Amino acid sequence: MTAMRLPLILLVTLLGLAGCARYQPVPLYQLDSGDAKVPSAKDGLAVLLGPVSIADYLQREALLQRQADGSLIASRDARWAGSLAADIDQQLLLQLSSQLNSQRLALAPAAPGFAPQIQILMSIARLDSGPDRPAVLEAQWRLMSKNGQLLDGRLVRLEQAHGGTIADQVHAQSTLMHQLVEQVAVAVKEQDGELPVIAEQTPKKAPAAAPKKEDSPKIPMAQPIRIDSEVYRF
């Protein structure tokens, strides 16, 4: 009986080890915010960030690898920790807040009562890399006044070399995001002196209805009485 149990136990153990080897956890990665710090003061320039347009192929958790022929293949050994598009939004917001030293930044659409002095429109068309390909960021940004006037804008293509590992590639892509934010922040600061100072507005309340005046009692008007009889004088 004991001799028959040993092969069975050995088989179960081998299957368990094979399962563990097959389902090893995959490393998750996020863009690095670097030395960005949240400003302590609650004032500063009021900036509306967005809409931010992200390329369709970046709106996923798969960490794509650019191949020598230009094609993209999802990595089997790593993936993004959540949506890359959402990570890009948060990185732009945090790093711009740090660069502009302002907490008065909001992602579009802003909450009621937020009155931006300037709006940043952003479009990310490419952000990727590969084992033998540099990290590349292609984007367009525009600065708009509160009246919808175009103040500044630029098409951007940035490249960053790396060591080839997934960690090096993510670090290189994060560096490109930092360079993009620095470029936008410099342009915003150049416009800062010409922007009107706008205080944040609270939603207006509907005016209270005036109380109804009570109708004063009507006094009947006196009507003349006509007398048809004749009057005789003596």
C-alpha positions as CSV (number, residue, x, y, z in Angstrom):
1,M,0.0,0.0,0.0
2,T,2.8,2.4,0.9
3,A,4.6,1.6,-2.3
4,M,1.6,2.6,-4.3
5,R,1.0,5.9,-2.5
6,L,4.5,7.2,-3.2
7,P,4.2,7.6,-6.9
8,L,0.8,9.3,-6.5
9,I,2.2,11.8,-4.0
10,L,5.2,12.5,-6.3
11,L,2.9,13.0,-9.2
12,V,0.7,15.5,-7.3
13,T,3.8,17.4,-6.1
14,L,5.2,17.7,-9.6
15,L,1.9,19.0,-11.0
16,G,1.8,21.6,-8.2
17,L,5.3,22.7,-9.0
18,A,4.5,22.9,-12.7
19,G,1.4,25.0,-12.0
20,C,3.4,27.4,-9.8
21,A,6.0,27.8,-12.6
22,R,3.3,28.4,-15.1
23,Y,1.3,31.0,-13.2
24,Q,4.1,33.1,-11.8
25,P,3.1,36.7,-11.1
26,V,3.8,39.2,-13.9
27,P,5.6,42.5,-12.9
28,L,3.4,45.6,-13.1
29,Y,4.8,49.0,-14.1
30,Q,3.8,52.7,-13.8
31,L,5.3,55.8,-15.2
32,D,7.7,57.5,-12.8
33,S,6.8,61.0,-11.5
34,G,10.4,61.7,-10.7
35,D,11.0,64.5,-8.2
36,A,7.5,66.1,-8.7
37,K,6.2,67.6,-5.5
38,V,2.7,68.8,-4.7
39,P,2.8,72.5,-3.9
40,S,2.0,73.4,-0.3
41,A,0.3,76.7,-1.1
42,K,-3.3,76.4,-2.4
43,D,-3.1,79.5,-4.7
44,G,-1.4,79.9,-8.0
45,L,-2.4,80.0,-11.7
46,A,-5.8,78.4,-12.5
47,V,-5.2,75.9,-15.3
48,L,-7.6,73.6,-17.0
49,L,-5.9,70.5,-18.4
50,G,-7.7,68.8,-21.2
51,P,-9.3,67.4,-23.0
52,V,-6.3,65.0,-23.2
53,S,-6.5,62.8,-26.2
54,I,-4.7,59.4,-25.9
55,A,-4.0,57.1,-28.9
56,D,-6.2,54.1,-29.0
57,Y,-3.4,51.6,-28.8
58,L,-2.2,53.1,-25.5
59,Q,-5.6,52.7,-23.8
60,R,-4.9,49.2,-22.4
61,E,-2.9,47.4,-19.7
62,A,-0.7,45.5,-22.1
63,L,2.9,46.8,-22.2
64,L,3.6,46.9,-25.9
65,Q,7.1,46.4,-27.4
66,R,8.1,48.1,-30.6
67,Q,9.9,45.7,-32.9
68,A,12.6,46.4,-35.5
69,D,10.1,46.4,-38.3
70,G,7.9,48.9,-36.5
71,S,5.2,46.4,-35.3
72,L,4.0,46.2,-31.8
73,I,3.9,43.0,-29.6
74,A,2.4,42.8,-26.2
75,S,5.0,41.7,-23.6
76,R,4.4,38.4,-21.9
77,D,6.7,39.3,-19.0
78,A,5.3,42.6,-17.9
79,R,2.2,44.9,-18.1
80,W,1.0,48.3,-16.9
81,A,-0.5,48.6,-13.5
82,G,-3.9,49.6,-14.8
83,S,-4.7,51.9,-17.7
84,L,-1.7,53.6,-19.3
85,A,-4.1,56.4,-20.5
86,A,-5.3,57.1,-16.9
87,D,-1.7,57.0,-15.7
88,I,-0.7,59.6,-18.3
89,D,-3.5,61.9,-17.2
90,Q,-2.4,61.8,-13.6
91,Q,1.3,62.3,-14.4
92,L,0.5,65.3,-16.5
93,L,-1.6,66.8,-13.7
94,L,0.9,66.1,-10.9
95,Q,4.0,67.2,-12.8
96,L,2.3,70.4,-14.2
97,S,1.2,71.3,-10.7
98,S,4.8,70.9,-9.5
99,Q,6.3,72.8,-12.4
100,L,3.8,75.7,-12.1
101,N,3.8,75.7,-8.3
102,S,0.0,75.7,-8.2
103,Q,-2.7,73.5,-6.8
104,R,-5.4,75.2,-9.0
105,L,-5.3,72.6,-11.7
106,A,-8.2,70.5,-12.9
107,L,-8.7,67.8,-15.5
108,A,-11.5,68.6,-18.0
109,P,-14.4,68.7,-17.5
110,A,-13.9,70.9,-14.5
111,A,-16.3,71.2,-11.6
112,P,-18.8,74.1,-11.6
113,G,-17.3,77.2,-10.1
114,F,-13.7,76.6,-11.4
115,A,-12.7,79.6,-13.5
116,P,-9.4,78.8,-15.4
117,Q,-7.1,81.5,-16.6
118,I,-5.6,79.2,-19.3
119,Q,-6.5,75.9,-20.8
120,I,-4.0,73.2,-22.1
121,L,-5.2,70.9,-24.9
122,M,-3.1,67.8,-25.2
123,S,-2.9,64.9,-27.7
124,I,-0.6,61.9,-27.2
125,A,-0.2,60.1,-30.5
126,R,2.7,57.8,-29.5
127,L,4.5,56.6,-26.3
128,D,6.4,53.3,-26.7
129,S,9.7,51.6,-26.9
130,G,11.3,48.2,-27.5
131,P,14.3,46.1,-26.5
132,D,16.3,47.5,-29.4
133,R,14.2,50.6,-30.1
134,P,14.4,53.9,-28.2
135,A,11.5,55.3,-26.3
136,V,9.6,57.7,-28.5
137,L,6.9,60.3,-27.5
138,E,4.9,62.1,-30.2
139,A,2.4,64.7,-29.0
140,Q,0.7,68.0,-29.7
141,W,-0.1,70.7,-27.1
142,R,-2.0,74.0,-27.4
143,L,-2.6,76.8,-24.9
144,M,-6.0,78.5,-25.0
145,S,-7.2,81.7,-23.3
146,K,-10.4,81.8,-21.4
147,N,-12.0,83.3,-24.5
148,G,-10.9,80.4,-26.7
149,Q,-8.0,82.3,-28.4
150,L,-4.9,80.2,-29.3
151,L,-2.0,81.5,-27.4
152,D,0.7,79.0,-28.2
153,G,1.1,75.4,-29.5
154,R,3.6,72.9,-30.8
155,L,4.0,69.5,-32.3
156,V,6.6,67.4,-30.4
157,R,8.7,64.3,-31.1
158,L,11.1,63.2,-28.4
159,E,13.4,60.2,-28.2
160,Q,15.3,58.7,-25.2
161,A,17.8,55.8,-25.3
162,H,17.7,53.0,-22.7
163,G,19.4,49.8,-21.6
164,G,16.9,47.4,-23.1
165,T,15.2,45.9,-20.1
166,I,11.5,46.6,-19.4
167,A,12.4,48.7,-16.3
168,D,14.8,50.8,-18.4
169,Q,12.2,51.3,-21.1
170,V,9.6,52.5,-18.5
171,H,12.1,54.9,-17.0
172,A,12.9,56.2,-20.5
173,Q,9.2,56.8,-21.3
174,S,8.8,58.6,-17.9
175,T,11.8,60.8,-18.8
176,L,10.0,61.8,-22.1
177,M,6.9,62.7,-20.1
178,H,9.0,64.9,-17.9
179,Q,10.4,66.7,-20.9
180,L,7.0,67.2,-22.4
181,V,5.6,68.8,-19.2
182,E,8.7,71.0,-18.8
183,Q,8.1,72.3,-22.3
184,V,4.5,73.1,-21.7
185,A,5.2,74.6,-18.3
186,V,7.7,77.0,-19.8
187,A,5.1,78.2,-22.4
188,V,2.5,78.7,-19.7
189,K,4.9,80.7,-17.5
190,E,5.6,83.0,-20.5
191,Q,1.9,83.7,-20.8
192,D,1.4,84.1,-17.0
193,G,2.0,87.9,-16.9
194,E,-0.6,88.6,-19.6
195,L,-3.3,86.4,-18.1
196,P,-6.2,88.1,-16.2
197,V,-6.5,87.2,-12.5
198,I,-9.8,85.4,-12.0
199,A,-11.1,84.5,-8.6
200,E,-12.9,81.2,-8.3
201,Q,-16.7,81.6,-8.5
202,T,-19.3,79.9,-6.4
203,P,-22.4,78.8,-8.2
204,K,-25.0,81.5,-8.3
205,K,-28.1,81.0,-6.3
206,A,-31.5,81.8,-7.8
207,P,-32.8,85.1,-6.4
208,A,-35.4,84.6,-3.7
209,A,-38.9,85.4,-4.8
210,A,-40.2,88.6,-3.4
211,P,-42.9,88.1,-0.8
212,K,-46.4,88.7,-2.1
213,K,-48.0,91.9,-1.0
214,E,-51.4,91.4,0.6
215,D,-54.2,93.1,-1.2
216,S,-55.5,96.0,0.8
217,P,-59.2,95.9,1.4
218,K,-61.1,97.7,-1.3
219,I,-63.3,100.6,-0.1
220,P,-66.5,100.9,-2.2
221,M,-66.7,104.2,-4.0
222,A,-69.6,106.4,-3.3
223,Q,-72.1,106.6,-6.2
224,P,-74.1,109.8,-6.7
225,I,-77.8,109.4,-6.0
226,R,-80.1,110.9,-8.5
227,I,-83.4,112.3,-7.2
228,D,-86.1,112.7,-9.8
229,S,-88.6,114.6,-7.7
230,E,-89.0,118.3,-8.2
231,V,-88.2,120.8,-5.5
232,Y,-90.8,123.7,-4.9
233,R,-89.7,127.0,-3.4
234,F,-92.2,129.3,-1.5
